[in-house]
Amino acid sequence: MIRKITDIKKDLDSFDDEVELSWFDMQKPNLSAITKKGAEFIVKVKFTHLHENDFLVDENDYKIKVSRCEDEIYILKFDDALTFAKTAYEIGNRHQPIMISDFQITVLEDISILDIIKQCQSNEKIEVNKTKGYFKPNGKAHHSH
């Protein structure tokens, strides 16, 4: 049975099940997923996206807590400002969400920027690490084209 989510609530004291979602999945307006207990559900989010600790409630009052899972990410570390700026520009030009800190860029693993990652890996001035981690982009990077 596929559960149809009818409401999204905050701050509930109890819940029946839990689902781990990636950052990207939390941005989707239409989502189907499977909970830790094996319940399949669908949700259509209007005018927003899901957040960690949201509670999805279906038509039978079954409550599912939303938690974040770690994403596959690349961490790029730079020695010079020009290479840093050019790389950030290229990634932004692909409309990809990005985390920027001092001479460091973190991006989600995505086929649309794989060529940029390969270029970075071949540049001795850029340190590239692929890992798992929690992705939280700068700004309001919650849209798609």
C-alpha positions in Angstrom: 0.0 0.0 0.0 1.4 3.4 -1.0 0.7 6.0 1.7 -0.4 9.5 0.4 0.9 12.3 2.6 -1.8 14.9 3.3 0.0 17.2 5.7 3.4 18.3 6.9 3.7 19.2 10.6 6.4 20.5 12.9 7.2 19.6 16.5 5.2 16.4 17.1 5.9 14.4 20.3 5.6 11.0 18.7 5.9 9.4 15.2 5.3 5.9 13.7 8.2 5.7 11.3 11.2 7.6 9.9 12.7 8.3 6.5 16.2 9.5 5.6 16.4 11.8 2.7 19.3 13.5 0.8 19.5 17.3 0.4 18.4 16.9 -3.2 15.4 14.7 -2.3 14.3 17.3 0.2 14.1 19.9 -2.6 11.7 17.9 -4.8 8.1 19.1 -5.0 7.0 15.5 -5.8 8.7 12.7 -3.9 8.2 9.0 -3.4 10.3 7.1 -0.9 10.4 4.1 1.4 10.7 4.5 5.2 12.9 2.6 7.6 10.0 0.2 8.3 9.4 -0.4 4.6 6.3 1.9 4.1 6.2 3.4 0.7 4.8 7.0 0.5 4.3 9.8 -1.9 4.2 13.5 -1.1 3.5 16.6 -3.1 4.8 19.7 -1.4 3.3 23.0 -2.4 5.2 26.3 -2.1 8.1 24.9 -0.1 10.4 21.9 0.4 11.0 19.4 3.1 13.2 20.1 6.2 14.9 17.9 8.7 12.5 17.1 11.6 9.4 17.7 9.5 6.7 15.1 10.1 4.8 13.7 7.1 1.2 12.7 8.0 -0.9 10.4 5.8 -4.7 10.1 5.4 -4.7 7.5 8.3 -2.7 9.7 10.7 0.5 7.7 10.2 3.4 10.0 11.1 6.8 9.8 9.4 9.7 11.8 10.7 12.1 13.3 8.1 15.8 13.1 8.8 18.8 13.9 6.6 21.2 11.4 5.3 24.7 12.2 4.3 25.3 13.1 0.6 28.0 12.2 -1.7 30.0 15.4 -1.9 33.2 16.9 -3.4 35.3 19.3 -1.3 37.6 21.5 -3.4 40.4 23.4 -1.7 42.2 26.2 -3.5 45.6 28.0 -3.2 44.7 31.1 -5.2 41.7 33.4 -5.5 41.5 33.4 -9.3 41.2 29.6 -9.7 38.7 29.6 -6.8 36.6 32.3 -8.4 36.7 30.7 -11.9 35.6 27.3 -10.5 32.8 28.8 -8.5 31.6 30.7 -11.6 31.7 27.5 -13.7 29.7 25.5 -11.1 27.2 28.3 -10.7 26.8 28.5 -14.5 25.6 24.9 -14.4 22.9 26.0 -11.9 24.3 23.7 -9.2 23.9 24.5 -5.4 27.2 25.3 -3.8 28.8 25.7 -0.3 31.5 28.4 -0.3 34.0 29.1 2.5 37.5 30.5 2.6 39.2 29.1 -0.6 36.9 26.0 -0.3 34.0 24.9 -2.4 31.7 21.9 -1.5 29.3 20.5 -4.2 27.0 17.5 -4.5 28.2 14.7 -6.7 26.4 15.3 -9.9 26.9 14.3 -13.5 26.4 17.8 -14.8 29.6 19.0 -13.1 31.7 15.9 -13.5 33.9 17.5 -16.2 34.6 20.4 -13.8 35.6 18.0 -11.1 37.9 16.1 -13.5 39.6 19.4 -14.5 40.1 20.2 -10.8 41.6 16.8 -10.1 44.1 17.4 -12.9 45.1 20.8 -11.5 47.9 20.5 -8.9 46.8 23.8 -7.3 43.4 22.3 -6.3 43.0 19.6 -3.7 39.9 17.4 -4.5 38.3 15.1 -1.9 35.2 13.0 -2.5 33.4 12.0 0.7 30.1 11.8 2.5 28.7 14.7 4.4 25.8 16.9 5.1 25.3 19.4 2.3 23.9 22.9 3.2 24.3 25.3 0.3 24.9 29.0 0.6 21.9 31.3 -0.1 18.6 30.1 -1.4 19.7 27.4 -3.8 16.4 25.5 -3.8 15.3 25.8 -7.3 15.8 23.9 -10.5 15.5 24.6 -14.2 
